[in-house]
Amino acid sequence: MPISQSDLTSASQRGVIHKSLTARAGQTTAFLCHSHIDKLLAIGLQTLLHEAGWDIYIDWQDAEMPESPDRVTASRIQSRIASADWFLFLATGNSTQSRWCPWEIGYADGKKGDGRIIVIPTKDLSGKHYGNEYLQLYPQITPADVGGLAYFPSGKTTGGTYVKGLR
């Protein structure tokens, strides 16, 4: 089941994670691909995963990122994708229509393969689900039945692993 966008918005109210952009030794790291229109949802997911022990990189929190997208932007994004343990795709109506998000997941697929790419499907207030079509090729993070978030391999809906224990 997709995570509700309202749950992500609620989690974002707990505060923005101030990033050092350097993970602690042994900490799971991830690059978060999302539409900049969905900043609150991105912060909410970052908060939930931070609570599970993850360090989440969000490009607009990086003071060294150019203000206007250019070749430097693309190079920095590629570097961050390559250096993170995981690539996360926050699936919303905005990210699936974005020009950058498909480019980022395509780069990640070529660099990391599908074993290190995770889609986070969402549903909006009307109940519409996002994360269909080619995004179903990848593992997913969804709410666990007993609370928290769980990782499920591609095509599986049972036997998930809590994200807290995922490396």
Buried (B, 14 or more C-beta within 10 A) or exposed (E): EBBBBBBBBEBBEEEEBEBEEEBEEEEBBBBBBBBBBBBBBBBBBBBBBBBBBBBBBBBEBBEEBEEEEEEEBBEBBBEBBEEBBBBBBBBBBBBBEBEBBBEBBEBBBEEBEBEBBBBBBBBBEEEEEBBEEEBEEBBBBBBBEEEEBBBBBBEEEEEBBBBBEBE
